[in-house]
Amino acid sequence: MSAPTENRTTVTEREARQVAEAARERDWHKPSFAKELFLGRFRLDLVHPHPMPAEESVRRGEEFLAKLRAFCEAEIDSARVEREARIPDEVVAGLKELGALGMKIDPKYGGLGLSQLYYNKALALVGSVSPAVGALLSAHQSIGVPQPLKMFGTEEQKEAFLPRCARTDISAFLLTEPDVGSDPARLATTAVPDGDEYVLDGVKLWTTNGVVADLLVVMARVPKSEGHKGGITAFVVEAGSEGITVEHRNAFMGLRGIENGVTRFHRVRVPAGHRIGPEGAGLKIALTTLNTGRLSLPAMCAGAGKWCLKIAREWSAEREQWGKPLALHEAVGAKISFIAATTFALEAVLDLSSQMADEDRNDIRIEAALAKLYGSEMAWRMADELVQIRGGRGYETAESLKARGERAVPAEQMLRDLRINRIFEGSTEIMHLLIAREAVDAHLSVAGDLIDPAKSLPEKAKAGAQAGVFYAKWLPRLVAGPGQLPSSYAEFRHGVDLSTHLRYVERTSRRLARATFYGMSRWQGRMETKQGFLGRIVDVGAELFAMSAACVRAERLRTRDEHGREAYQLADAFCRQARLRVEELFGRLWSNTDDLDRKVVKGVLGGAYTWLEEGIVDPSEEGPWIADATPGPSTHENARRPYGG
């Protein structure tokens, strides 16, 4: 048996929560459609009429998309990327020449200055031909050096690094460690002040782009000392600095072309001028960057949905079974309808969130998180349904299909490639908790001290009085609303009646808020441990947001005479499907196996069911569950491989 890692950082659950809470953006200076939705207030006016991009933004965006499409069709060989598990150097060189590295960077720093809307359209396009190339561009711009510098960097830092990121240099974001995932309170990498520099020591895991990067955003803990506030801090680091070793290039079930590795820092000296923001602001910078950075994943998920729909349509029309096309069999037709309707909704959520990000009138931290959560889950389901529609051909590789004379459709690859999106940039489980924390923020703001065991009786009494005032005003508003009036939202009646779905969203929003309040009343301080309940609350909110976006998008397309009738049909189908899922989720709020599951888990961990594991052979090889990350010099050959280097 392997020895445990000795340098593992230990923190209490309360300490971990305090670190996460301190990094939250607590204030709400702008309205939020999704926040209001969770509070039982359906603010359709915040998203309808659908916000529209400026004409100049559209012109520049469409011009770039045309160039990018031509490049993708002529230069990106998806089968080669999959076969060789590498993105060819010439592809990356072509993307640099095209300006694709600087899509979101201001033109004054050499970038294209595309809007969030067109940046996401570009990622959907690239990701459809090669998800690995999409991941390369997304990691570089959405969470790599450009975005945090854009939001928090000094002018000197922007002038020094953004021109490089726009045209020549690949960047990566390094937060995760071998024993640290979504609980950054245990971050072990250190940055010790030494004069005008910091000295970095530690190991980072799953560094997307890390193997090929020229510049890194590194999160490290600065020890508190005289003149130094300390805390988790962000730095821009030259990837070729002395003491940096890429010890391993990781391999995965999907996205075989991504350059993701393990990076060790040993006495790496970083100028203090490369620190982003003040000491201790690193986690807040990371989370704020992700507020819009998360939209890159649903962009590629929407693109995947479009591809799944195209293949499902073409194949099920071609393939005959029992005397008629496959699509006309109800069991298959239901899957195709789900793919079509959900693809429409995913694009609606993506476009609405992106345009809201561009306008900057609303706070979209919850909307972006919902888009990531919903997009990653639904895209995986759509790809799974496509594999089922294709049958044995869906499970067969594109290379094998081609070798025996059939069309090389990489359905199984799409399923493998999409699976990581449910883990990337916040797993589904973490997203549930993150969104739930924001969704119940209003409750905790007025009643947090009431359920905090660390607060004194006088503090709890004061919190009780504040809560009484808030709920006396809030609860009566959850009884009735426009959703009960048949005449509400009449502007959404055009052949197909979408107003009924918006009335449902309004009523269900109030129902969701009541359920959240009942949960708070029932469990009080234990509410945060009810992850099953909170996850279902968030999933209901995600469905309601998607329904709203779908209806608003359908009306926008109708008014612009862009497939309006068909858009209304798709929105209607999606909303009817979503309503079934919502009702099931509500049923499971109070009728579930959560308590029994906890008992079973205790039995599993206690060894009560080890007899159930008998009769198998475990093919896993011996080794530690978590690799040793003790600081020190590397004993590995450097696997760093810059493109063109």
N, C-alpha and C positions, 0 to 999 in steps of 0.2 A: 504493500500500500504506500502511496506517495505521501510525503510529508506535507502538511499544510503550508500555505504561503505565510511567511513570518511577518511581513510588513503590511498585512491587511489592516486598513484603517477601520476602526470601530466607532460607530456613533449610535446614539439612541434613536428610537423612532421619533421622539419629540424634537431632537436636534435636527434630524433630517427634514422634518416638516418646517422647522423654523428657517432653515436655509432656503428651502423652496419658496416659502412665503415671502421672505425678504426680497427674493428676485422677481416676484410678481409685479406687474404694472398695476398698482392698486387703484389709481384714479381713473374715472371715466369722464374725460373732458368733451367727448363727442358722443352722439347717440349711437346705439347699436341695435340693429334689427333683431339679431338673435338673442341678445341679452333681454330685450323687451319680451320676446317670444316666450322665454323661460319664466318670465314674471307674470305671464298671463295677459300681456298686452300686445295685440297683433297690430303693429305699426306698418301697415301696407304702404303708407305714404313715404316711408324711408327707402322703398325699393321700386315704387311704381309712381309715375312712368319709369320704365327701365332707364337707368343712366346711359348716356351715349358718349362715345369717344369724339374728340375734336377731329375735324376733317383732315388737318395736317397730320395728326397722329395716325389716322387711317391710311393716308397716302403713303407715308414712310413705312408703315407696318406692312402694307400689302406689297410694296416694292421689294422689301427684304424677303417676305415669304415666297415670292416668285423666284428670287435668286436661290433661296434655300431649298425650295422644292426641286429645282433643276439640279442642284448639287447632290441632293439626296438620291435622286433617281439615277444620276450618272456615276457618282463616286462612292457611295456607301454600299458595300456588299455585305448584307446582314448575315448571309450564310457563312461568309469567310470569318466574320467576327466571332460567330458561334463556334466555328470549326477550330480556329486558331486561338480562341480565348484572348484575343488582342484586338485593339482598335489600331489599324495600320497607321504608321507615322504620316503617310501622305494624306490620309483622311483628316487628321488633326491639323496638318499644315494647311489644307484647303479650308478648314473651318476658321483658322486664324486669318487667312487671306480674305475670307468673306466677311470678317468682323463679328463672327458668331460668339467669340469670347467676350465681347463687349456689348452685348445686346442691351443690358440694363445700365451701362455706364454712360454718364453725361458726355455729349460730344466734345465738350471743352477739355476732356481728358482722353480723347481719342476713341470714345465709344459711339454706339449707334443711338443711344438715348431712346430706345423703344419703350412704349408703355407696358405696364404689367399685363394688360390684355394681349398685346401682340407678342410679348415675350412668352407667355403661356401658349399661344397659338403655335409659336415656333417650336417649343418643346414638345407639344403634341405631335407636330409634323415629324420632327427628328425621331422622337420616341417610337413612332409607328413603324419606321423602317429599321431602327436599331435602338432598343431600350438602353443598351450599354452606352451608346453615344449620347442619348438623352440624359442619362445619369451623369456622364462626364460634364456636360454643359451646365446642368442643374447644380451639381455640387460646387462647381467653380463659381457660379454667380449668385445662387440663392442663399448659400450658407458660407461660401468661401470668402476670400478677402474683400471683394467688391461691396457686398451688402453691408457688413458691419462698418466698413470705412465710410460708406455713403451716409450712414445714419449717425455714427459716433466719432469718426476720424477727424483729425485736425486738417487744416488746409495743406500743411506741409506733408502730411501722410498721404493725402489724396494725390497731390502732385507727384509724389515719389513712387507710389505703387499702382494707382489706377491706370495710367497709360500702359504700364507693363501688362496688367490684367486684361486690358482691352484688346491687345494685339498679339502678345508673345507668350505670356506666362500663365501656366495653369496653377490654380490655387486649391487648397483643401482646408477642411475644418476638423480640428482634433480636440475632441472632448472626452469621448468614451475611453475607458481603461479596462484592462482584463478583469478587474473586480469591481468596476464602477459603471453602471449603466444610467438608469433614470434617477439615481439618488446621488447627485453631485456633492452632497455634504461629505462624502467619503473620498473625494478626489485626492489622489496621492501625489501627482506630479507637482513639484515645487519650483518656484521662481524666487531665488534668494537675492535680495538687493546687494549689489557690490559696487559702490561708487555710482557712476553714471550708467551702469549696466545691471542686468539681472542674470543669474545663472540658473539655467533650467536643468532639472533632473527628473526622469520618470519614463514611463512607457505608455503609449497610446495604442488602442486597438480599433480595428474597423475604420481605418482612415481612408474613406473614399477619395480617390485621386492622390492619396498620399504617396503611392509608389512613383508617380510621374510628376508630382507637383514641383513647382519652382518657388512658390510662396505658401506659407502655412498660417492659419489662424489657430493659435494654441491656447487652451485654457489651462492655467496652472495656479496653484495656491501660493500666495505670497505670505510668509510668516509675519505675524504682527510684531513690530519692533519700534524703537524710538524713531519718529519721523516717517513711519510707514503704517498706514491703516491696516494693510494686509487683506486677506480674503481671496476668493477666486477672481482671477484677473485675466484679461485677454491680451495677447501679443501677436504682432505680425513677425514671423520668423522666416529667414531665408532657408529654404529646404536644403541647400548645399552647405550649410554651416558646419564647421568642425564639431564633431561630437554627436551628429545626427546620423543614425543608421536605420535604414528600412530593413528590418530583420526577416521579414517574411511577406510574400504576396499571397493573400488569402484566395481560396477557390470556393465557389458557391454552387448551389443547385441551379441557379439562374443567373442572369446578367453576367455571363461568363467573360465578357470583355472589360469589365470594370477593373480599375487598378486600385484595389483596396488592400491595405497591409497593416503591419505592426511596426510602429516607429519608436525607437528608443532615443532619449535625450540624455547625454552624459556630459555634464559641465558645459552646456551650450551657452555661450554668452550672447545676450540680446540687448541692444541699446535701449535705454529707458525711453528714447523717442519713438520706439516701435510699440510701446504699450498703447492699447486702444482704451481710451477713457481712463478714469481713475482706478486705483487699486480697489478691489472688492466689487467692481461693477461687471465682472466677466459674465456671470450667469445671467444677469439682467440683460446684458448685450446679446447673449446667445438667444434668450427667449424672445426678445423684441425683434431680433433678426428673423426668427422663425415665424413671426406673426404673418408676414407676407411670403417669406421663403417657403412655407409649407404649401403654397399654391402650386408649386412646380410639380408635386406628385399627382394631385388630381388632374393636372393638365395632361400628363402622360396616361393617366387612367382613362380620361375622356377619349384620348386618341386610340387607346386599346379597345374601348367600346365600339368606336366607329369601325375598326378593323374586324372585330368579332361579328358585327352586323353585316358587313360586306361579305365575309366568307360564309356566314350562315345563310344569307340570301342566295348566293350563287350556288352553293353546294346543295341546299335543300330543294332548289328548283331543278337541278340536274339529276339528282339521285331519286330514282323511283322505287317504291316499296308497295307491294300488293296492289299494283295497278294505278297508282297515282303518286305525284311528287311528294317527297318526304314532308315538305312544309304543310301540306294539306291534311296531314294526320294531326289530330288535336293535341296529342302528347308532345309532339315536336313543335307545333305551332305556338303553344303556350310559352315555350322557351324562346322562340324567335320574338314574340311580342314583348317578353320581359327584356330581352337584349335591346330592342328598338326603343322601347319606352324609357328604359333606364339610361341609355346613351343620351337621349334627348335631355333627361333631367340632369345628368352629370355635366353636360356642356352648359346647361342653364345655370347651375350652381357655380361653375367655374367662371363663366363670363360675367355673371352678376358680381361675384366676389372680386374679380379682377378689376372691373370697372369702378367698383366702390373703392378699391385700393388706389386707383389712379386719381379719383376725384378727391379723396382724402377728407370727405365731409363726415364720414362715419368711422367709428372704431370697429375694425373688422377682426379683432383677435379671435372672437368666438366663431365668426363665419369662416375664417381661414382654417381653423382647427376642425370645424364640422366638415368642410370640404375635403380635407385630408382624410379624416376618419371615414366619411361616407364613400368617397371616391375609391379608396383602397379596398374597402370591403365589397362594394358592388362590382368593381372591375374584376376582382378575383372570381366572384360568382358568375359573371358573364363569360369569362374565359372557361370556367369549369363547364358551363352549359354548352359552350361551343364544342369542347372536346366530346361531350356526350352526344351532341348532334352529329358530329363526324364519326362517332363510333370507334371502331378499331383504327381507322385512319387518323382520328384525333390523338390517339395514344402513340402512333407511329411517328418517328422523326421525319422532318422534311427531307433530310438526306436520303433516308431509306425509301420514302415515297418516290423521290426523283429517280433513284437507282432502278426501280422497277417500272418506270415509265409513267408515273402519275404526277400531277401537279404538286410541287413542293410547298405544302402549306404548313408552316411551323406552329400549329395550334398548341402542341404540348410544350413548346418552348415559351409561348406566350404565357401559359399557365405558370411555368417555372419562373419566368421573369417577373411576373406581377406579384408573386407571393411575398417578396421582400417589402412591398409597399405597406403591408400590414404591420411591419416592424420598423422600417426606416423612419427617422425623424419623429419618434414617439410611437410606440406600439399601440395597437387598438386599445389595450387595457389601460395604458398610461394616458392616452387621449381621452378616454372616458373619465378618468379622474381629473385631468386638467380642465376639461370642459365643465365637468360637474362643479369644480371649485369656483369657476367663474359664474356658473348658473345660479349658485346659491350665495353669491357674494352679498346680495342685498340683505339676505337673512342674517348672514354672519356679521354684517356691518352693524345691525341693530341688536342682535341677540348673541353675538359671538362670546361676549364675556359671561353671558348667562350659562353657557354650556362648557365653559373652559374650567376644568378642575383646578387650575392654578390660581384662579381669581378669588379674591376675598368676598365675604358676605356683603359688605357695603357696595363693592363693585358689581356684584351680581344683582343686588337690589336696584341699582341705577340702570343696569342693562335691562332689567325686567320692565322698568317704567318706560324706557325708550321703545322696547319691543311692543309694549301695549299700545302706545300711540301709533306706531307704524302699522301694526296689524289691524287696528280699529279702522284705519283708512283703507288699507289694501284689500283685506278679505272681502268686504262687501262688493268691491268692483269685480270679483271673480264669479259673481252669481249670474249676471246677464250681460249681453253684448250684441253687437251687430250680427254675429253668427246665428242668432235666433230669428232674424228678420228675413223673410223670403226675398225682399227687394234689395238686400245688400249686395254690393259688388256687381250690379247689373251690367256694367260696362264690359264684363267678361262673358257675355252671352252672345255668341255669333255662330249659329248653326249648332255647334256643341256648346253646352252650358258648363263653363268652368266656375261660375259663381258659387255653385253648390260646394265645390271643393274648398274655395276660400272661406266660405262660411264654416265649413268643417274645421279648417285650420284655426279660425278664430275661437270657436267653441273648445276645441281640443287644447289650444294654448292655455285657456283658463283652467281646463281640467288638469293639465300637466302641472300648473302652478299650485293647484289645490293638493295634488298628490305629493308634490315636493314639501309643502307645508305639513301635511299629515305625517310624512316621514320624519321631518324635523321634530315635530311634536312627540312622536312615538319613541324615537331613538336618541334625540338630543345630542349629547356629546359623542355617542357611539355611531352617529350618522356616517362619519367618514369611513367606518369599517364596513359599512353595508355596500360593498362595491358592486354586487349584483344589482341591487336596487338602483344605485346611481347610474350604472351602465345603461339600464333600460330607460331611465329618465332621459339620458343624453341621446339614446337611439331614437326615442320618440321625437325629440327636438330636431334631430337631423332629418328625419322624414318630413316634418312640418316645414323645415327650411327648404328642402328640396321641392316639396309640393308648391310652395310659394314662388320659388324661382322658376319652376316649370310653367306655371300659369302666367307669370309676368313676362317670361320670354315668348310664350305663344302669342300674347297680345301685342308685344313689340313687333314680332314678325308679321302679324296680321296687318297692323297699321302701316307697315313698310311694304306690304304686298310681296312678302318673301315666304312663299309656301305657308301662308297663314292657316288655311283650312287643315292642311296636314299637321301643322304644329299643334293646333287645337286638339286634333285626334290623339296625337302622341301624349300631350299633356293630360288629357282625360284618362287615357289608358294608364299612364304612370300613377296619377293620383288615386285611381281606383285600386291599383295594386298596392300602393303605399298605405292606403287606409286599412287594408287587411292586415298588413304588418303592424301598424300602429295599435289596432285593437288587440292583437295577440300580445304585444308588449305590455299594454295596460293590464291585461289579464294576468300576466306573469309578475307584475309589481307586487301583488299580494298573495298570489297562489303560485308557489315555486318550491324547489327542493333545496334552497340555500342553506337552511339549518341542518338538514340531513347531510348535505354535501360536506359541511364543515366537520361533522362527526366522522364521515367516511375518510376524509383527509387526515384527521388525527389518527385514525386506525392505520391508514397506509404508512404514515410517517413513524408510527409506533411499532410497525412490524406485524400488525395483526393479520395482514393478508398476504404475507410472503409465500404462503402455501399456494396462492393463486398463480405465482410466477414459475412454479415448477413445470418441467416438461419442455423447456426450451434450451437453446444454446445462445448465449449473448456473443455476437460477433465483434463487439467493441474491444479495442485493445486497451491494455493497462495504461494508466497515466493520470495526472491530476485533473480534476474537473475544471480548475482555473489555473492558468499558467502563472508561474512565478514572475512577479514584476518588480523584484528588488532592484533599486537604483544601482547603477554601476556601469562600467564600460561594456560595450557589446562584444560578444564572442562570435557573432555571425558576420558573414560576408554581406556587404551592403547591396541590397537588391533594388536600390533606387535606379530608375530608368527613365530619365526625362525624354519626352518626345523629341526626336531629331538629334538626340545626344549620342 
